[in-house]
Amino acid sequence: MKNQRITVRLNEKTAAILAQEHARGISTTELVNHALIGIETNPIMERLRARGAMAPLSRLETLLEHANEPLKTQLRKELQELCRTLSR
């Protein structure tokens, strides 16, 4: 079957999600194809999302090492919670 092009209108919420996914390096085509076949939570998509988060997390960790207490303790706690959330 030949590739088929579509045109859609997005509301503000879905447009924001699309922009976030584009920032993570995931194309509109990938998102639509995965959503339509019902595998939005497949391991490949999750790895792509996590990969987009790795650089900022790494920079946060570097900044954390130079922070002073008690901010350092709170930042470490929040960073660990974020990592746990992303790993689910």
Phi and psi restraints in degrees (range 20) as a CNS / XPLOR table:
assign (resid 1 and name C) (resid 2 and name N)
       (resid 2 and name CA) (resid 2 and name C) 1.0 -72.9 20.0 2
assign (resid 2 and name N) (resid 2 and name CA)
       (resid 2 and name C) (resid 3 and name N) 1.0 147.8 20.0 2
assign (resid 2 and name C) (resid 3 and name N)
       (resid 3 and name CA) (resid 3 and name C) 1.0 -59.7 20.0 2
assign (resid 3 and name N) (resid 3 and name CA)
       (resid 3 and name C) (resid 4 and name N) 1.0 141.4 20.0 2
assign (resid 3 and name C) (resid 4 and name N)
       (resid 4 and name CA) (resid 4 and name C) 1.0 -116.3 20.0 2
assign (resid 4 and name N) (resid 4 and name CA)
       (resid 4 and name C) (resid 5 and name N) 1.0 131.6 20.0 2
assign (resid 4 and name C) (resid 5 and name N)
       (resid 5 and name CA) (resid 5 and name C) 1.0 -93.5 20.0 2
assign (resid 5 and name N) (resid 5 and name CA)
       (resid 5 and name C) (resid 6 and name N) 1.0 146.0 20.0 2
assign (resid 5 and name C) (resid 6 and name N)
       (resid 6 and name CA) (resid 6 and name C) 1.0 -133.1 20.0 2
assign (resid 6 and name N) (resid 6 and name CA)
       (resid 6 and name C) (resid 7 and name N) 1.0 160.9 20.0 2
assign (resid 6 and name C) (resid 7 and name N)
       (resid 7 and name CA) (resid 7 and name C) 1.0 -125.8 20.0 2
assign (resid 7 and name N) (resid 7 and name CA)
       (resid 7 and name C) (resid 8 and name N) 1.0 133.8 20.0 2
assign (resid 7 and name C) (resid 8 and name N)
       (resid 8 and name CA) (resid 8 and name C) 1.0 -135.1 20.0 2
assign (resid 8 and name N) (resid 8 and name CA)
       (resid 8 and name C) (resid 9 and name N) 1.0 158.3 20.0 2
assign (resid 8 and name C) (resid 9 and name N)
       (resid 9 and name CA) (resid 9 and name C) 1.0 -107.3 20.0 2
assign (resid 9 and name N) (resid 9 and name CA)
       (resid 9 and name C) (resid 10 and name N) 1.0 135.5 20.0 2
assign (resid 9 and name C) (resid 10 and name N)
       (resid 10 and name CA) (resid 10 and name C) 1.0 -112.7 20.0 2
assign (resid 10 and name N) (resid 10 and name CA)
       (resid 10 and name C) (resid 11 and name N) 1.0 142.9 20.0 2
assign (resid 10 and name C) (resid 11 and name N)
       (resid 11 and name CA) (resid 11 and name C) 1.0 -81.0 20.0 2
assign (resid 11 and name N) (resid 11 and name CA)
       (resid 11 and name C) (resid 12 and name N) 1.0 179.0 20.0 2
assign (resid 11 and name C) (resid 12 and name N)
       (resid 12 and name CA) (resid 12 and name C) 1.0 -60.5 20.0 2
assign (resid 12 and name N) (resid 12 and name CA)
       (resid 12 and name C) (resid 13 and name N) 1.0 -41.6 20.0 2
assign (resid 12 and name C) (resid 13 and name N)
       (resid 13 and name CA) (resid 13 and name C) 1.0 -65.0 20.0 2
assign (resid 13 and name N) (resid 13 and name CA)
       (resid 13 and name C) (resid 14 and name N) 1.0 -47.7 20.0 2
assign (resid 13 and name C) (resid 14 and name N)
       (resid 14 and name CA) (resid 14 and name C) 1.0 -71.0 20.0 2
assign (resid 14 and name N) (resid 14 and name CA)
       (resid 14 and name C) (resid 15 and name N) 1.0 -31.5 20.0 2
assign (resid 14 and name C) (resid 15 and name N)
       (resid 15 and name CA) (resid 15 and name C) 1.0 -65.7 20.0 2
assign (resid 15 and name N) (resid 15 and name CA)
       (resid 15 and name C) (resid 16 and name N) 1.0 -38.3 20.0 2
assign (resid 15 and name C) (resid 16 and name N)
       (resid 16 and name CA) (resid 16 and name C) 1.0 -66.1 20.0 2
assign (resid 16 and name N) (resid 16 and name CA)
       (resid 16 and name C) (resid 17 and name N) 1.0 -41.4 20.0 2
assign (resid 16 and name C) (resid 17 and name N)
       (resid 17 and name CA) (resid 17 and name C) 1.0 -62.2 20.0 2
assign (resid 17 and name N) (resid 17 and name CA)
       (resid 17 and name C) (resid 18 and name N) 1.0 -44.2 20.0 2
assign (resid 17 and name C) (resid 18 and name N)
       (resid 18 and name CA) (resid 18 and name C) 1.0 -60.4 20.0 2
assign (resid 18 and name N) (resid 18 and name CA)
       (resid 18 and name C) (resid 19 and name N) 1.0 -43.2 20.0 2
assign (resid 18 and name C) (resid 19 and name N)
       (resid 19 and name CA) (resid 19 and name C) 1.0 -63.2 20.0 2
assign (resid 19 and name N) (resid 19 and name CA)
       (resid 19 and name C) (resid 20 and name N) 1.0 -40.0 20.0 2
assign (resid 19 and name C) (resid 20 and name N)
       (resid 20 and name CA) (resid 20 and name C) 1.0 -62.9 20.0 2
assign (resid 20 and name N) (resid 20 and name CA)
       (resid 20 and name C) (resid 21 and name N) 1.0 -43.7 20.0 2
assign (resid 20 and name C) (resid 21 and name N)
       (resid 21 and name CA) (resid 21 and name C) 1.0 -66.9 20.0 2
assign (resid 21 and name N) (resid 21 and name CA)
       (resid 21 and name C) (resid 22 and name N) 1.0 -38.0 20.0 2
assign (resid 21 and name C) (resid 22 and name N)
       (resid 22 and name CA) (resid 22 and name C) 1.0 -61.4 20.0 2
assign (resid 22 and name N) (resid 22 and name CA)
       (resid 22 and name C) (resid 23 and name N) 1.0 -41.0 20.0 2
assign (resid 22 and name C) (resid 23 and name N)
       (resid 23 and name CA) (resid 23 and name C) 1.0 -63.5 20.0 2
assign (resid 23 and name N) (resid 23 and name CA)
       (resid 23 and name C) (resid 24 and name N) 1.0 -26.6 20.0 2
assign (resid 23 and name C) (resid 24 and name N)
       (resid 24 and name CA) (resid 24 and name C) 1.0 -86.6 20.0 2
assign (resid 24 and name N) (resid 24 and name CA)
       (resid 24 and name C) (resid 25 and name N) 1.0 -2.4 20.0 2
assign (resid 24 and name C) (resid 25 and name N)
       (resid 25 and name CA) (resid 25 and name C) 1.0 92.7 20.0 2
assign (resid 25 and name N) (resid 25 and name CA)
       (resid 25 and name C) (resid 26 and name N) 1.0 14.0 20.0 2
assign (resid 25 and name C) (resid 26 and name N)
       (resid 26 and name CA) (resid 26 and name C) 1.0 -102.3 20.0 2
assign (resid 26 and name N) (resid 26 and name CA)
       (resid 26 and name C) (resid 27 and name N) 1.0 128.2 20.0 2
assign (resid 26 and name C) (resid 27 and name N)
       (resid 27 and name CA) (resid 27 and name C) 1.0 -79.9 20.0 2
assign (resid 27 and name N) (resid 27 and name CA)
       (resid 27 and name C) (resid 28 and name N) 1.0 161.4 20.0 2
assign (resid 27 and name C) (resid 28 and name N)
       (resid 28 and name CA) (resid 28 and name C) 1.0 -59.5 20.0 2
assign (resid 28 and name N) (resid 28 and name CA)
       (resid 28 and name C) (resid 29 and name N) 1.0 -42.4 20.0 2
assign (resid 28 and name C) (resid 29 and name N)
       (resid 29 and name CA) (resid 29 and name C) 1.0 -59.6 20.0 2
assign (resid 29 and name N) (resid 29 and name CA)
       (resid 29 and name C) (resid 30 and name N) 1.0 -46.0 20.0 2
assign (resid 29 and name C) (resid 30 and name N)
       (resid 30 and name CA) (resid 30 and name C) 1.0 -59.9 20.0 2
assign (resid 30 and name N) (resid 30 and name CA)
       (resid 30 and name C) (resid 31 and name N) 1.0 -45.3 20.0 2
assign (resid 30 and name C) (resid 31 and name N)
       (resid 31 and name CA) (resid 31 and name C) 1.0 -61.0 20.0 2
assign (resid 31 and name N) (resid 31 and name CA)
       (resid 31 and name C) (resid 32 and name N) 1.0 -48.8 20.0 2
assign (resid 31 and name C) (resid 32 and name N)
       (resid 32 and name CA) (resid 32 and name C) 1.0 -64.1 20.0 2
assign (resid 32 and name N) (resid 32 and name CA)
       (resid 32 and name C) (resid 33 and name N) 1.0 -47.1 20.0 2
assign (resid 32 and name C) (resid 33 and name N)
       (resid 33 and name CA) (resid 33 and name C) 1.0 -59.3 20.0 2
assign (resid 33 and name N) (resid 33 and name CA)
       (resid 33 and name C) (resid 34 and name N) 1.0 -44.9 20.0 2
assign (resid 33 and name C) (resid 34 and name N)
       (resid 34 and name CA) (resid 34 and name C) 1.0 -68.2 20.0 2
assign (resid 34 and name N) (resid 34 and name CA)
       (resid 34 and name C) (resid 35 and name N) 1.0 -40.5 20.0 2
assign (resid 34 and name C) (resid 35 and name N)
       (resid 35 and name CA) (resid 35 and name C) 1.0 -65.2 20.0 2
assign (resid 35 and name N) (resid 35 and name CA)
       (resid 35 and name C) (resid 36 and name N) 1.0 -41.4 20.0 2
assign (resid 35 and name C) (resid 36 and name N)
       (resid 36 and name CA) (resid 36 and name C) 1.0 -68.1 20.0 2
assign (resid 36 and name N) (resid 36 and name CA)
       (resid 36 and name C) (resid 37 and name N) 1.0 -29.5 20.0 2
assign (resid 36 and name C) (resid 37 and name N)
       (resid 37 and name CA) (resid 37 and name C) 1.0 -96.8 20.0 2
assign (resid 37 and name N) (resid 37 and name CA)
       (resid 37 and name C) (resid 38 and name N) 1.0 7.0 20.0 2
assign (resid 37 and name C) (resid 38 and name N)
       (resid 38 and name CA) (resid 38 and name C) 1.0 75.5 20.0 2
assign (resid 38 and name N) (resid 38 and name CA)
       (resid 38 and name C) (resid 39 and name N) 1.0 30.6 20.0 2
assign (resid 38 and name C) (resid 39 and name N)
       (resid 39 and name CA) (resid 39 and name C) 1.0 -124.1 20.0 2
assign (resid 39 and name N) (resid 39 and name CA)
       (resid 39 and name C) (resid 40 and name N) 1.0 43.4 20.0 2
assign (resid 39 and name C) (resid 40 and name N)
       (resid 40 and name CA) (resid 40 and name C) 1.0 -64.5 20.0 2
assign (resid 40 and name N) (resid 40 and name CA)
       (resid 40 and name C) (resid 41 and name N) 1.0 -16.0 20.0 2
assign (resid 40 and name C) (resid 41 and name N)
       (resid 41 and name CA) (resid 41 and name C) 1.0 -108.8 20.0 2
assign (resid 41 and name N) (resid 41 and name CA)
       (resid 41 and name C) (resid 42 and name N) 1.0 21.3 20.0 2
assign (resid 41 and name C) (resid 42 and name N)
       (resid 42 and name CA) (resid 42 and name C) 1.0 -68.7 20.0 2
assign (resid 42 and name N) (resid 42 and name CA)
       (resid 42 and name C) (resid 43 and name N) 1.0 157.1 20.0 2
assign (resid 42 and name C) (resid 43 and name N)
       (resid 43 and name CA) (resid 43 and name C) 1.0 -58.9 20.0 2
assign (resid 43 and name N) (resid 43 and name CA)
       (resid 43 and name C) (resid 44 and name N) 1.0 -32.7 20.0 2
assign (resid 43 and name C) (resid 44 and name N)
       (resid 44 and name CA) (resid 44 and name C) 1.0 -65.5 20.0 2
assign (resid 44 and name N) (resid 44 and name CA)
       (resid 44 and name C) (resid 45 and name N) 1.0 -46.1 20.0 2
assign (resid 44 and name C) (resid 45 and name N)
       (resid 45 and name CA) (resid 45 and name C) 1.0 -63.9 20.0 2
assign (resid 45 and name N) (resid 45 and name CA)
       (resid 45 and name C) (resid 46 and name N) 1.0 -40.7 20.0 2
assign (resid 45 and name C) (resid 46 and name N)
       (resid 46 and name CA) (resid 46 and name C) 1.0 -63.9 20.0 2
assign (resid 46 and name N) (resid 46 and name CA)
       (resid 46 and name C) (resid 47 and name N) 1.0 -40.8 20.0 2
assign (resid 46 and name C) (resid 47 and name N)
       (resid 47 and name CA) (resid 47 and name C) 1.0 -64.7 20.0 2
assign (resid 47 and name N) (resid 47 and name CA)
       (resid 47 and name C) (resid 48 and name N) 1.0 -39.3 20.0 2
assign (resid 47 and name C) (resid 48 and name N)
       (resid 48 and name CA) (resid 48 and name C) 1.0 -62.7 20.0 2
assign (resid 48 and name N) (resid 48 and name CA)
       (resid 48 and name C) (resid 49 and name N) 1.0 -42.1 20.0 2
assign (resid 48 and name C) (resid 49 and name N)
       (resid 49 and name CA) (resid 49 and name C) 1.0 -65.2 20.0 2
assign (resid 49 and name N) (resid 49 and name CA)
       (resid 49 and name C) (resid 50 and name N) 1.0 -44.6 20.0 2
assign (resid 49 and name C) (resid 50 and name N)
       (resid 50 and name CA) (resid 50 and name C) 1.0 -63.6 20.0 2
assign (resid 50 and name N) (resid 50 and name CA)
       (resid 50 and name C) (resid 51 and name N) 1.0 -40.0 20.0 2
assign (resid 50 and name C) (resid 51 and name N)
       (resid 51 and name CA) (resid 51 and name C) 1.0 -59.6 20.0 2
assign (resid 51 and name N) (resid 51 and name CA)
       (resid 51 and name C) (resid 52 and name N) 1.0 -37.8 20.0 2
assign (resid 51 and name C) (resid 52 and name N)
       (resid 52 and name CA) (resid 52 and name C) 1.0 -66.5 20.0 2
assign (resid 52 and name N) (resid 52 and name CA)
       (resid 52 and name C) (resid 53 and name N) 1.0 -24.0 20.0 2
assign (resid 52 and name C) (resid 53 and name N)
       (resid 53 and name CA) (resid 53 and name C) 1.0 -90.1 20.0 2
assign (resid 53 and name N) (resid 53 and name CA)
       (resid 53 and name C) (resid 54 and name N) 1.0 -16.3 20.0 2
assign (resid 53 and name C) (resid 54 and name N)
       (resid 54 and name CA) (resid 54 and name C) 1.0 -65.3 20.0 2
assign (resid 54 and name N) (resid 54 and name CA)
       (resid 54 and name C) (resid 55 and name N) 1.0 -42.5 20.0 2
assign (resid 54 and name C) (resid 55 and name N)
       (resid 55 and name CA) (resid 55 and name C) 1.0 -63.2 20.0 2
assign (resid 55 and name N) (resid 55 and name CA)
       (resid 55 and name C) (resid 56 and name N) 1.0 -49.9 20.0 2
assign (resid 55 and name C) (resid 56 and name N)
       (resid 56 and name CA) (resid 56 and name C) 1.0 -61.8 20.0 2
assign (resid 56 and name N) (resid 56 and name CA)
       (resid 56 and name C) (resid 57 and name N) 1.0 -37.4 20.0 2
assign (resid 56 and name C) (resid 57 and name N)
       (resid 57 and name CA) (resid 57 and name C) 1.0 -63.4 20.0 2
assign (resid 57 and name N) (resid 57 and name CA)
       (resid 57 and name C) (resid 58 and name N) 1.0 -40.1 20.0 2
assign (resid 57 and name C) (resid 58 and name N)
       (resid 58 and name CA) (resid 58 and name C) 1.0 -64.4 20.0 2
assign (resid 58 and name N) (resid 58 and name CA)
       (resid 58 and name C) (resid 59 and name N) 1.0 -41.6 20.0 2
assign (resid 58 and name C) (resid 59 and name N)
       (resid 59 and name CA) (resid 59 and name C) 1.0 -65.6 20.0 2
assign (resid 59 and name N) (resid 59 and name CA)
       (resid 59 and name C) (resid 60 and name N) 1.0 -38.9 20.0 2
assign (resid 59 and name C) (resid 60 and name N)
       (resid 60 and name CA) (resid 60 and name C) 1.0 -62.3 20.0 2
assign (resid 60 and name N) (resid 60 and name CA)
       (resid 60 and name C) (resid 61 and name N) 1.0 -40.6 20.0 2
assign (resid 60 and name C) (resid 61 and name N)
       (resid 61 and name CA) (resid 61 and name C) 1.0 -62.6 20.0 2
assign (resid 61 and name N) (resid 61 and name CA)
       (resid 61 and name C) (resid 62 and name N) 1.0 -40.9 20.0 2
assign (resid 61 and name C) (resid 62 and name N)
       (resid 62 and name CA) (resid 62 and name C) 1.0 -63.3 20.0 2
assign (resid 62 and name N) (resid 62 and name CA)
       (resid 62 and name C) (resid 63 and name N) 1.0 -45.0 20.0 2
assign (resid 62 and name C) (resid 63 and name N)
       (resid 63 and name CA) (resid 63 and name C) 1.0 -62.9 20.0 2
assign (resid 63 and name N) (resid 63 and name CA)
       (resid 63 and name C) (resid 64 and name N) 1.0 -37.5 20.0 2
assign (resid 63 and name C) (resid 64 and name N)
       (resid 64 and name CA) (resid 64 and name C) 1.0 -59.8 20.0 2
assign (resid 64 and name N) (resid 64 and name CA)
       (resid 64 and name C) (resid 65 and name N) 1.0 -38.8 20.0 2
assign (resid 64 and name C) (resid 65 and name N)
       (resid 65 and name CA) (resid 65 and name C) 1.0 -64.1 20.0 2
assign (resid 65 and name N) (resid 65 and name CA)
       (resid 65 and name C) (resid 66 and name N) 1.0 -22.6 20.0 2
assign (resid 65 and name C) (resid 66 and name N)
       (resid 66 and name CA) (resid 66 and name C) 1.0 -101.2 20.0 2
assign (resid 66 and name N) (resid 66 and name CA)
       (resid 66 and name C) (resid 67 and name N) 1.0 0.7 20.0 2
assign (resid 66 and name C) (resid 67 and name N)
       (resid 67 and name CA) (resid 67 and name C) 1.0 -79.7 20.0 2
assign (resid 67 and name N) (resid 67 and name CA)
       (resid 67 and name C) (resid 68 and name N) 1.0 158.6 20.0 2
assign (resid 67 and name C) (resid 68 and name N)
       (resid 68 and name CA) (resid 68 and name C) 1.0 -98.2 20.0 2
assign (resid 68 and name N) (resid 68 and name CA)
       (resid 68 and name C) (resid 69 and name N) 1.0 156.7 20.0 2
assign (resid 68 and name C) (resid 69 and name N)
       (resid 69 and name CA) (resid 69 and name C) 1.0 -69.7 20.0 2
assign (resid 69 and name N) (resid 69 and name CA)
       (resid 69 and name C) (resid 70 and name N) 1.0 152.1 20.0 2
assign (resid 69 and name C) (resid 70 and name N)
       (resid 70 and name CA) (resid 70 and name C) 1.0 -84.7 20.0 2
assign (resid 70 and name N) (resid 70 and name CA)
       (resid 70 and name C) (resid 71 and name N) 1.0 -4.5 20.0 2
assign (resid 70 and name C) (resid 71 and name N)
       (resid 71 and name CA) (resid 71 and name C) 1.0 -57.9 20.0 2
assign (resid 71 and name N) (resid 71 and name CA)
       (resid 71 and name C) (resid 72 and name N) 1.0 -39.4 20.0 2
assign (resid 71 and name C) (resid 72 and name N)
       (resid 72 and name CA) (resid 72 and name C) 1.0 -58.8 20.0 2
assign (resid 72 and name N) (resid 72 and name CA)
       (resid 72 and name C) (resid 73 and name N) 1.0 -43.9 20.0 2
assign (resid 72 and name C) (resid 73 and name N)
       (resid 73 and name CA) (resid 73 and name C) 1.0 -63.5 20.0 2
assign (resid 73 and name N) (resid 73 and name CA)
       (resid 73 and name C) (resid 74 and name N) 1.0 -44.9 20.0 2
assign (resid 73 and name C) (resid 74 and name N)
       (resid 74 and name CA) (resid 74 and name C) 1.0 -66.6 20.0 2
assign (resid 74 and name N) (resid 74 and name CA)
       (resid 74 and name C) (resid 75 and name N) 1.0 -42.6 20.0 2
assign (resid 74 and name C) (resid 75 and name N)
       (resid 75 and name CA) (resid 75 and name C) 1.0 -62.3 20.0 2
assign (resid 75 and name N) (resid 75 and name CA)
       (resid 75 and name C) (resid 76 and name N) 1.0 -42.2 20.0 2
assign (resid 75 and name C) (resid 76 and name N)
       (resid 76 and name CA) (resid 76 and name C) 1.0 -61.2 20.0 2
assign (resid 76 and name N) (resid 76 and name CA)
       (resid 76 and name C) (resid 77 and name N) 1.0 -42.7 20.0 2
assign (resid 76 and name C) (resid 77 and name N)
       (resid 77 and name CA) (resid 77 and name C) 1.0 -60.9 20.0 2
assign (resid 77 and name N) (resid 77 and name CA)
       (resid 77 and name C) (resid 78 and name N) 1.0 -45.8 20.0 2
assign (resid 77 and name C) (resid 78 and name N)
       (resid 78 and name CA) (resid 78 and name C) 1.0 -67.0 20.0 2
assign (resid 78 and name N) (resid 78 and name CA)
       (resid 78 and name C) (resid 79 and name N) 1.0 -39.8 20.0 2
assign (resid 78 and name C) (resid 79 and name N)
       (resid 79 and name CA) (resid 79 and name C) 1.0 -63.9 20.0 2
assign (resid 79 and name N) (resid 79 and name CA)
       (resid 79 and name C) (resid 80 and name N) 1.0 -41.5 20.0 2
assign (resid 79 and name C) (resid 80 and name N)
       (resid 80 and name CA) (resid 80 and name C) 1.0 -64.2 20.0 2
assign (resid 80 and name N) (resid 80 and name CA)
       (resid 80 and name C) (resid 81 and name N) 1.0 -40.3 20.0 2
assign (resid 80 and name C) (resid 81 and name N)
       (resid 81 and name CA) (resid 81 and name C) 1.0 -64.7 20.0 2
assign (resid 81 and name N) (resid 81 and name CA)
       (resid 81 and name C) (resid 82 and name N) 1.0 -41.4 20.0 2
assign (resid 81 and name C) (resid 82 and name N)
       (resid 82 and name CA) (resid 82 and name C) 1.0 -61.8 20.0 2
assign (resid 82 and name N) (resid 82 and name CA)
       (resid 82 and name C) (resid 83 and name N) 1.0 -43.9 20.0 2
assign (resid 82 and name C) (resid 83 and name N)
       (resid 83 and name CA) (resid 83 and name C) 1.0 -62.9 20.0 2
assign (resid 83 and name N) (resid 83 and name CA)
       (resid 83 and name C) (resid 84 and name N) 1.0 -40.6 20.0 2
assign (resid 83 and name C) (resid 84 and name N)
       (resid 84 and name CA) (resid 84 and name C) 1.0 -62.8 20.0 2
assign (resid 84 and name N) (resid 84 and name CA)
       (resid 84 and name C) (resid 85 and name N) 1.0 -41.5 20.0 2
assign (resid 84 and name C) (resid 85 and name N)
       (resid 85 and name CA) (resid 85 and name C) 1.0 -62.7 20.0 2
assign (resid 85 and name N) (resid 85 and name CA)
       (resid 85 and name C) (resid 86 and name N) 1.0 -44.5 20.0 2
assign (resid 85 and name C) (resid 86 and name N)
       (resid 86 and name CA) (resid 86 and name C) 1.0 -68.4 20.0 2
assign (resid 86 and name N) (resid 86 and name CA)
       (resid 86 and name C) (resid 87 and name N) 1.0 -26.4 20.0 2
assign (resid 86 and name C) (resid 87 and name N)
       (resid 87 and name CA) (resid 87 and name C) 1.0 -84.6 20.0 2
assign (resid 87 and name N) (resid 87 and name CA)
       (resid 87 and name C) (resid 88 and name N) 1.0 -6.3 20.0 2
